[in-house]
Amino acid sequence: MLKLLGSILIIGGCSGIGFYIASRGAARIRILRELEQILEYLYGEIEYSGCDMAELMERLSFRGGAFGDFFLGIRGKLLSHQGYRFSEYWSGELSYIHGVENLLSEDIELLHCIGDNLGNCDRGTQLRTIEIFKKRLEKTLAGATEEYRGKAKLSIIVCATAGCFLAILLL
């Protein structure tokens, strides 16, 4: 009886690891899609409203999601008038993105590049830069989605199979 219970726990644990691996890929896609919406929002706000960055960060923080605390932190630092560049505030707050551990280094690099290019130039240059980042993000998102489709099922199956193998081995 104990061997059967142990085998069930091993198979369940290994399957859980597979689901965890798959959920990390899904979280990455969710964050990238949210970033895509944020870039659309930024584009519209910069093009039509012309508000300052502190107000823009406040509006973005109200949207919540994975980036809510991130934008709220940037807004607070902008209003504190510490004298740093916008990109330094942006880079300092990247760790406050919910689920940032699910992003790859290339995704983090893209986020750094976005922060480096926001708030520095005139409106037209910022809009063209956002368009470039939207295209880069679109390619990254397409690659992440394709990768997830292939790896999600595979990771669940491999981990469940490994659990079955371990259970048989230990019996």
MDAnalysis code that builds the backbone (N, CA, C; Angstrom):
import MDAnalysis as mda
import numpy as np

u = mda.Universe.empty(513, n_residues=171, atom_resindex=np.repeat(np.arange(171), 3), trajectory=True)
u.add_TopologyAttr("name", ["N", "CA", "C"] * 171)
u.add_TopologyAttr("resid", np.arange(1, 172))
u.add_TopologyAttr("resname", ["MET", "LEU", "LYS", "LEU", "LEU", "GLY", "SER", "ILE", "LEU", "ILE", "ILE", "GLY", "GLY", "CYS", "SER", "GLY", "ILE", "GLY", "PHE", "TYR", "ILE", "ALA", "SER", "ARG", "GLY", "ALA", "ALA", "ARG", "ILE", "ARG", "ILE", "LEU", "ARG", "GLU", "LEU", "GLU", "GLN", "ILE", "LEU", "GLU", "TYR", "LEU", "TYR", "GLY", "GLU", "ILE", "GLU", "TYR", "SER", "GLY", "CYS", "ASP", "MET", "ALA", "GLU", "LEU", "MET", "GLU", "ARG", "LEU", "SER", "PHE", "ARG", "GLY", "GLY", "ALA", "PHE", "GLY", "ASP", "PHE", "PHE", "LEU", "GLY", "ILE", "ARG", "GLY", "LYS", "LEU", "LEU", "SER", "HIS", "GLN", "GLY", "TYR", "ARG", "PHE", "SER", "GLU", "TYR", "TRP", "SER", "GLY", "GLU", "LEU", "SER", "TYR", "ILE", "HIS", "GLY", "VAL", "GLU", "ASN", "LEU", "LEU", "SER", "GLU", "ASP", "ILE", "GLU", "LEU", "LEU", "HIS", "CYS", "ILE", "GLY", "ASP", "ASN", "LEU", "GLY", "ASN", "CYS", "ASP", "ARG", "GLY", "THR", "GLN", "LEU", "ARG", "THR", "ILE", "GLU", "ILE", "PHE", "LYS", "LYS", "ARG", "LEU", "GLU", "LYS", "THR", "LEU", "ALA", "GLY", "ALA", "THR", "GLU", "GLU", "TYR", "ARG", "GLY", "LYS", "ALA", "LYS", "LEU", "SER", "ILE", "ILE", "VAL", "CYS", "ALA", "THR", "ALA", "GLY", "CYS", "PHE", "LEU", "ALA", "ILE", "LEU", "LEU", "LEU"])
u.atoms.positions = np.array([
    [0.826, -1.198, 0.000],
    [0.000, 0.000, 0.000],
    [0.873, 1.267, 0.000],
    [1.935, 1.256, 0.828],
    [2.808, 2.421, 0.884],
    [3.569, 2.606, -0.424],
    [3.932, 1.505, -1.061],
    [4.635, 1.602, -2.342],
    [3.734, 2.224, -3.401],
    [2.472, 1.842, -3.393],
    [1.516, 2.399, -4.351],
    [1.325, 3.891, -4.102],
    [1.167, 4.265, -2.849],
    [1.014, 5.679, -2.503],
    [2.267, 6.469, -2.881],
    [3.443, 5.919, -2.612],
    [4.687, 6.578, -3.002],
    [4.800, 6.731, -4.502],
    [4.395, 5.712, -5.246],
    [4.437, 5.785, -6.712],
    [3.512, 6.868, -7.244],
    [2.331, 6.960, -6.660],
    [1.371, 7.994, -7.079],
    [1.931, 9.386, -6.782],
    [2.551, 9.532, -5.626],
    [3.136, 10.834, -5.279],
    [4.290, 11.199, -6.207],
    [5.117, 10.230, -6.569],
    [6.241, 10.494, -7.476],
    [5.721, 10.906, -8.854],
    [4.753, 10.154, -9.354],
    [4.189, 10.490, -10.675],
    [3.513, 11.858, -10.636],
    [2.774, 12.123, -9.570],
    [2.120, 13.428, -9.433],
    [3.116, 14.564, -9.326],
    [4.183, 14.342, -8.555],
    [5.206, 15.382, -8.402],
    [5.920, 15.683, -9.701],
    [6.277, 14.636, -10.419],
    [6.962, 14.849, -11.708],
    [6.039, 15.515, -12.718],
    [4.769, 15.124, -12.720],
    [3.806, 15.771, -13.618],
    [3.640, 17.245, -13.246],
    [3.653, 17.523, -11.945],
    [3.558, 18.907, -11.488],
    [4.731, 19.752, -11.959],
    [5.905, 19.160, -11.972],
    [7.083, 19.868, -12.490],
    [6.885, 20.196, -13.966],
    [6.327, 19.256, -14.725],
    [6.054, 19.492, -16.147],
    [5.059, 20.627, -16.348],
    [4.005, 20.641, -15.523],
    [3.023, 21.723, -15.623],
    [3.632, 23.063, -15.221],
    [4.538, 23.048, -14.247],
    [5.209, 24.276, -13.830],
    [6.065, 24.839, -14.965],
    [6.798, 23.975, -15.623],
    [7.628, 24.410, -16.749],
    [6.755, 25.002, -17.852],
    [5.632, 24.339, -18.137],
    [4.721, 24.846, -19.165],
    [4.090, 26.175, -18.749],
    [3.785, 26.330, -17.464],
    [3.157, 27.578, -17.015],
    [4.125, 28.755, -17.093],
    [5.425, 28.497, -16.953],
    [6.412, 29.577, -17.107],
    [6.396, 30.124, -18.530],
    [6.274, 29.244, -19.498],
    [6.180, 29.694, -20.889],
    [4.918, 30.489, -21.140],
    [3.820, 30.049, -20.544],
    [2.556, 30.779, -20.696],
    [2.625, 32.149, -20.030],
    [3.293, 32.223, -18.882],
    [3.449, 33.512, -18.192],
    [4.292, 34.470, -19.016],
    [5.329, 33.959, -19.662],
    [6.163, 34.803, -20.521],
    [5.329, 35.399, -21.652],
    [4.503, 34.582, -22.279],
    [3.656, 35.063, -23.371],
    [2.669, 36.100, -22.865],
    [2.097, 35.872, -21.687],
    [1.140, 36.826, -21.121],
    [1.812, 38.171, -20.864],
    [3.021, 38.161, -20.322],
    [3.737, 39.409, -20.033],
    [4.097, 40.131, -21.332],
    [4.532, 39.385, -22.338],
    [4.883, 40.009, -23.615],
    [3.652, 40.606, -24.292],
    [2.516, 39.939, -24.178],
    [1.273, 40.498, -24.746],
    [0.862, 41.767, -24.015],
    [1.045, 41.766, -22.710],
    [0.738, 42.962, -21.942],
    [1.677, 44.107, -22.332],
    [2.943, 43.789, -22.555],
    [3.894, 44.805, -23.001],
    [3.495, 45.348, -24.371],
    [2.985, 44.489, -25.223],
    [2.515, 44.922, -26.538],
    [1.369, 45.929, -26.397],
    [0.442, 45.667, -25.480],
    [-0.660, 46.598, -25.233],
    [-0.157, 47.910, -24.646],
    [0.859, 47.819, -23.800],
    [1.433, 49.024, -23.192],
    [2.086, 49.895, -24.254],
    [2.788, 49.277, -25.183],
    [3.410, 50.052, -26.261],
    [2.352, 50.723, -27.126],
    [1.249, 50.035, -27.384],
    [0.142, 50.648, -28.132],
    [-0.411, 51.848, -27.366],
    [-0.591, 51.674, -26.077],
    [-1.114, 52.748, -25.245],
    [-0.139, 53.933, -25.209],
    [1.145, 53.622, -25.039],
    [2.157, 54.684, -25.038],
    [2.150, 55.456, -26.344],
    [2.052, 54.732, -27.429],
    [2.045, 55.374, -28.741],
    [0.876, 56.359, -28.844],
    [-0.300, 55.882, -28.470],
    [-1.483, 56.744, -28.539],
    [-1.393, 57.940, -27.614],
    [-0.930, 57.731, -26.415],
    [-0.826, 58.828, -25.451],
    [0.217, 59.860, -25.871],
    [1.352, 59.393, -26.365],
    [2.395, 60.341, -26.789],
    [1.937, 61.106, -28.026],
    [1.253, 60.410, -28.926],
    [0.829, 61.048, -30.162],
    [-0.298, 62.057, -29.945],
    [-1.262, 61.732, -29.109],
    [-2.464, 62.565, -29.027],
    [-2.578, 63.414, -27.767],
    [-2.124, 62.922, -26.618],
    [-2.353, 63.715, -25.408],
    [-1.182, 64.636, -25.084],
    [0.032, 64.187, -25.338],
    [1.203, 65.025, -25.077],
    [1.433, 65.299, -23.597],
    [1.016, 64.380, -22.710],
    [1.217, 64.591, -21.277],
    [2.652, 64.240, -20.886],
    [3.048, 64.682, -19.700],
    [4.411, 64.399, -19.252],
    [4.526, 62.931, -18.817],
    [5.771, 62.479, -18.618],
    [6.022, 61.069, -18.328],
    [5.464, 60.643, -16.970],
    [5.474, 61.517, -15.980],
    [4.940, 61.147, -14.668],
    [3.445, 60.849, -14.762],
    [2.725, 61.690, -15.485],
    [1.294, 61.463, -15.667],
    [1.036, 60.209, -16.501],
    [1.859, 59.993, -17.495],
    [1.737, 58.810, -18.339],
    [1.999, 57.540, -17.534],
    [3.002, 57.561, -16.655],
    [3.295, 56.405, -15.811],
    [2.151, 56.140, -14.824],
    [1.532, 57.212, -14.343],
    [0.393, 57.052, -13.439],
    [-0.780, 56.387, -14.166],
    [-1.048, 56.820, -15.368],
    [-2.135, 56.222, -16.153],
    [-1.867, 54.746, -16.434],
    [-0.623, 54.446, -16.740],
    [-0.271, 53.050, -16.998],
    [-0.352, 52.198, -15.733],
    [-0.054, 52.774, -14.586],
    [-0.127, 52.004, -13.334],
    [-1.569, 51.644, -12.994],
    [-2.513, 52.483, -13.409],
    [-3.926, 52.193, -13.148],
    [-4.413, 50.981, -13.941],
    [-3.725, 50.662, -15.016],
    [-4.111, 49.511, -15.832],
    [-3.823, 48.197, -15.114],
    [-2.933, 48.246, -14.106],
    [-2.629, 47.056, -13.307],
    [-1.833, 46.033, -14.078],
    [-2.135, 44.776, -13.859],
    [-1.425, 43.695, -14.520],
    [-0.023, 43.527, -13.974],
    [0.814, 42.925, -14.765],
    [2.185, 42.646, -14.345],
    [3.014, 43.918, -14.200],
    [2.625, 44.978, -14.870],
    [3.429, 46.200, -14.893],
    [2.901, 47.306, -13.980],
    [1.847, 47.053, -13.225],
    [1.235, 48.095, -12.401],
    [2.198, 48.711, -11.396],
    [2.832, 47.869, -10.581],
    [3.779, 48.367, -9.574],
    [5.013, 48.975, -10.226],
    [5.399, 48.437, -11.357],
    [6.553, 48.948, -12.102],
    [6.337, 50.416, -12.477],
    [5.193, 50.712, -13.090],
    [4.928, 52.087, -13.510],
    [4.676, 53.012, -12.329],
    [4.082, 52.483, -11.270],
    [3.864, 53.289, -10.077],
    [5.200, 53.678, -9.434],
    [6.152, 52.746, -9.424],
    [7.478, 53.049, -8.887],
    [8.206, 54.097, -9.712],
    [8.093, 53.997, -11.033],
    [8.733, 55.001, -11.904],
    [8.117, 56.363, -11.656],
    [6.801, 56.413, -11.544],
    [6.120, 57.680, -11.304],
    [6.604, 58.313, -10.000],
    [6.704, 57.490, -8.952],
    [7.177, 58.011, -7.664],
    [8.586, 58.563, -7.754],
    [9.437, 57.892, -8.481],
    [10.815, 58.370, -8.614],
    [10.883, 59.635, -9.467],
    [10.028, 59.712, -10.484],
    [10.007, 60.934, -11.298],
    [9.557, 62.132, -10.473],
    [8.574, 61.921, -9.616],
    [8.053, 63.025, -8.804],
    [8.983, 63.382, -7.640],
    [9.907, 62.495, -7.295],
    [10.841, 62.788, -6.206],
    [11.960, 63.737, -6.652],
    [12.085, 63.924, -7.959],
    [13.067, 64.861, -8.528],
    [14.482, 64.593, -8.010],
    [14.922, 63.354, -8.158],
    [16.262, 62.991, -7.704],
    [17.339, 63.365, -8.713],
    [16.968, 63.727, -9.909],
    [17.935, 64.192, -10.891],
    [18.523, 63.120, -11.781],
    [17.987, 61.924, -11.744],
    [18.483, 60.857, -12.605],
    [17.756, 60.874, -13.942],
    [18.346, 60.181, -14.909],
    [17.705, 60.064, -16.219],
    [16.527, 59.100, -16.118],
    [15.577, 59.252, -17.022],
    [14.398, 58.382, -17.046],
    [14.804, 56.926, -17.198],
    [15.797, 56.659, -18.029],
    [16.221, 55.278, -18.267],
    [16.771, 54.632, -16.991],
    [17.372, 55.416, -16.102],
    [17.879, 54.877, -14.842],
    [16.734, 54.493, -13.909],
    [15.693, 55.311, -13.894],
    [14.509, 54.956, -13.115],
    [13.881, 53.677, -13.672],
    [13.773, 53.625, -15.002],
    [13.167, 52.478, -15.686],
    [13.933, 51.194, -15.343],
    [15.248, 51.231, -15.488],
    [16.069, 50.045, -15.219],
    [16.007, 49.638, -13.748],
    [15.933, 50.612, -12.868],
    [15.871, 50.318, -11.442],
    [14.577, 49.658, -11.010],
    [13.536, 49.867, -11.756],
    [12.223, 49.324, -11.393],
    [11.882, 48.016, -12.102],
    [12.729, 47.542, -12.988],
    [12.412, 46.329, -13.757],
    [12.155, 45.110, -12.879],
    [12.763, 45.062, -11.730],
    [12.568, 43.906, -10.851],
    [11.170, 43.879, -10.237],
    [10.413, 44.961, -10.343],
    [9.072, 45.016, -9.771],
    [7.986, 44.558, -10.739],
    [8.385, 44.080, -11.897],
    [7.410, 43.522, -12.835],
    [7.030, 42.143, -12.321],
    [5.740, 41.905, -12.138],
    [5.279, 40.603, -11.659],
    [5.542, 39.552, -12.724],
    [6.298, 38.534, -12.366],
    [6.609, 37.464, -13.300],
    [7.841, 37.716, -14.132],
    [8.678, 38.669, -13.748],
    [9.882, 38.991, -14.522],
    [10.821, 37.792, -14.598],
    [10.740, 36.894, -13.635],
    [11.609, 35.716, -13.646],
    [11.267, 34.763, -14.792],
    [10.100, 34.928, -15.393],
    [9.698, 34.090, -16.524],
    [10.215, 34.614, -17.858],
    [10.749, 35.814, -17.870],
    [11.243, 36.406, -19.106],
    [12.661, 35.938, -19.393],
    [12.978, 35.870, -20.661],
    [14.331, 35.511, -21.079],
    [15.213, 36.753, -21.069],
    [16.501, 36.563, -21.191],
    [17.428, 37.700, -21.174],
    [17.181, 38.637, -22.356],
    [16.765, 38.085, -23.494],
    [16.468, 38.939, -24.646],
    [15.225, 39.801, -24.383],
    [14.280, 39.288, -23.612],
    [13.099, 40.075, -23.256],
    [13.476, 41.216, -22.311],
    [14.339, 40.911, -21.352],
    [14.812, 41.943, -20.411],
    [15.604, 43.007, -21.160],
    [16.401, 42.577, -22.125],
    [17.178, 43.522, -22.932],
    [16.248, 44.447, -23.716],
    [15.164, 43.889, -24.262],
    [14.184, 44.701, -24.971],
    [13.553, 45.726, -24.032],
    [13.235, 45.314, -22.814],
    [12.679, 46.242, -21.832],
    [13.668, 47.364, -21.498],
    [14.946, 47.009, -21.354],
    [15.968, 48.042, -21.101],
    [16.045, 49.023, -22.271],
    [16.002, 48.508, -23.480],
    [16.073, 49.378, -24.664],
    [14.881, 50.318, -24.742],
    [13.704, 49.822, -24.392],
    [12.518, 50.683, -24.397],
    [12.720, 51.826, -23.415],
    [13.191, 51.517, -22.210],
    [13.428, 52.561, -21.209],
    [14.499, 53.543, -21.617],
    [15.525, 53.060, -22.308],
    [16.597, 53.947, -22.755],
    [16.118, 54.955, -23.789],
    [15.081, 54.610, -24.528],
    [14.649, 55.464, -25.633],
    [13.375, 56.248, -25.354],
    [12.762, 56.052, -24.211],
    [11.570, 56.834, -23.875],
    [11.958, 58.101, -23.133],
    [11.221, 59.145, -23.373],
    [11.400, 60.377, -22.627],
    [12.635, 61.178, -22.948],
    [13.392, 60.802, -23.967],
    [14.638, 61.503, -24.258],
    [14.546, 62.443, -25.451],
    [13.677, 62.125, -26.383],
    [13.654, 62.855, -27.654],
    [12.324, 63.569, -27.843],
    [12.191, 64.152, -29.004],
    [10.947, 64.822, -29.339],
    [9.859, 63.785, -29.615],
    [8.646, 64.245, -29.762],
    [7.487, 63.374, -29.928],
    [7.614, 62.477, -31.155],
    [8.016, 63.011, -32.264],
    [8.123, 62.232, -33.500],
    [9.130, 61.097, -33.389],
    [10.263, 61.388, -32.785],
    [11.290, 60.363, -32.617],
    [10.815, 59.268, -31.667],
    [10.133, 59.647, -30.613],
    [9.609, 58.651, -29.687],
    [8.586, 57.751, -30.370],
    [7.745, 58.339, -31.208],
    [6.733, 57.535, -31.903],
    [7.382, 56.550, -32.865],
    [8.398, 56.996, -33.603],
    [9.093, 56.081, -34.509],
    [9.816, 54.979, -33.733],
    [10.381, 55.338, -32.602],
    [11.068, 54.354, -31.770],
    [10.086, 53.323, -31.220],
    [8.935, 53.777, -30.782],
    [7.922, 52.842, -30.284],
    [7.470, 51.903, -31.390],
    [7.347, 52.421, -32.606],
    [6.988, 51.554, -33.738],
    [8.038, 50.459, -33.950],
    [9.295, 50.823, -33.839],
    [10.381, 49.836, -33.992],
    [10.284, 48.778, -32.899],
    [10.053, 49.216, -31.672],
    [9.949, 48.257, -30.570],
    [8.710, 47.381, -30.700],
    [7.641, 47.927, -31.236],
    [6.437, 47.110, -31.447],
    [6.713, 46.005, -32.458],
    [7.479, 46.314, -33.492],
    [7.816, 45.287, -34.481],
    [8.729, 44.231, -33.877],
    [9.719, 44.662, -33.094],
    [10.604, 43.699, -32.427],
    [9.831, 42.803, -31.466],
    [8.927, 43.415, -30.731],
    [8.129, 42.664, -29.771],
    [7.192, 41.687, -30.476],
    [6.665, 42.101, -31.599],
    [5.792, 41.221, -32.382],
    [6.538, 39.955, -32.809],
    [7.779, 40.122, -33.273],
    [8.593, 38.962, -33.663],
    [8.921, 38.093, -32.453],
    [9.268, 38.724, -31.347],
    [9.580, 37.977, -30.130],
    [8.366, 37.206, -29.639],
    [7.210, 37.843, -29.688],
    [5.972, 37.200, -29.245],
    [5.602, 36.026, -30.138],
    [5.794, 36.185, -31.435],
    [5.512, 35.080, -32.358],
    [6.456, 33.905, -32.087],
    [7.722, 34.192, -31.859],
    [8.683, 33.137, -31.537],
    [8.365, 32.462, -30.213],
    [7.961, 33.244, -29.209],
    [7.634, 32.685, -27.894],
    [6.393, 31.802, -27.973],
    [5.420, 32.215, -28.749],
    [4.202, 31.425, -28.903],
    [4.496, 30.107, -29.598],
    [5.294, 30.169, -30.648],
    [5.658, 28.945, -31.369],
    [6.471, 28.002, -30.480],
    [7.394, 28.572, -29.738],
    [8.218, 27.777, -28.833],
    [7.362, 27.132, -27.744],
    [6.396, 27.892, -27.233],
    [5.522, 27.373, -26.178],
    [4.690, 26.201, -26.681],
    [4.165, 26.326, -27.874],
    [3.346, 25.237, -28.426],
    [4.131, 23.938, -28.501],
    [5.389, 24.049, -28.866],
    [6.202, 22.843, -28.987],
    [6.672, 22.297, -27.654],
    [7.015, 23.189, -26.739],
    [7.631, 22.748, -25.491],
    [6.637, 22.425, -24.381],
    [5.462, 23.015, -24.402],
    [4.525, 22.816, -23.297],
    [4.091, 21.354, -23.191],
    [3.604, 20.816, -24.276],
    [3.158, 19.417, -24.249],
    [4.339, 18.486, -23.998],
    [5.460, 18.797, -24.620],
    [6.633, 17.954, -24.478],
    [7.114, 17.906, -23.024],
    [7.151, 19.044, -22.348],
    [7.632, 19.065, -20.970],
    [6.696, 18.295, -20.042],
    [5.401, 18.410, -20.266],
    [4.446, 17.673, -19.435],
    [4.600, 16.171, -19.660],
    [4.701, 15.769, -20.908],
    [4.822, 14.342, -21.232],
    [6.138, 13.770, -20.709],
    [7.226, 14.490, -20.922],
    [8.537, 13.996, -20.476],
    [8.576, 13.872, -18.954],
    [8.081, 14.855, -18.261],
    [8.116, 14.803, -16.796],
    [7.201, 13.708, -16.255],
    [6.018, 13.545, -16.836],
    [5.126, 12.464, -16.397],
    [5.747, 11.098, -16.690],
    [6.378, 10.965, -17.840],
    [7.049, 9.707, -18.182],
    [8.209, 9.426, -17.228],
    [8.956, 10.466, -16.896],
    [10.050, 10.298, -15.932],
    [9.505, 9.871, -14.576],
    [8.369, 10.410, -14.181],
    [7.737, 10.005, -12.926],
    [7.331, 8.541, -12.950],
    [6.762, 8.109, -14.067],
    [6.390, 6.693, -14.202],
    [7.633, 5.804, -14.144],
    [8.684, 6.209, -14.822],
    [9.918, 5.449, -14.815],
    [10.497, 5.337, -13.390],
    [10.509, 6.471, -12.663],
    [11.016, 6.437, -11.292],
    [10.149, 5.556, -10.393],
    [8.841, 5.636, -10.583],
    [7.941, 4.807, -9.770],
    [8.184, 3.331, -10.018],
    [8.354, 2.949, -11.281],
    [8.626, 1.548, -11.622],
    [9.975, 1.126, -11.070],
    [10.940, 2.028, -11.173],
    [12.290, 1.724, -10.712],
    [12.318, 1.509, -9.196],
    [11.549, 2.287, -8.481],
    [11.549, 2.186, -7.021],
    [10.665, 1.061, -6.486],
    [9.797, 0.530, -7.321],
    [8.957, -0.593, -6.868],
    [9.808, -1.806, -6.826],
])
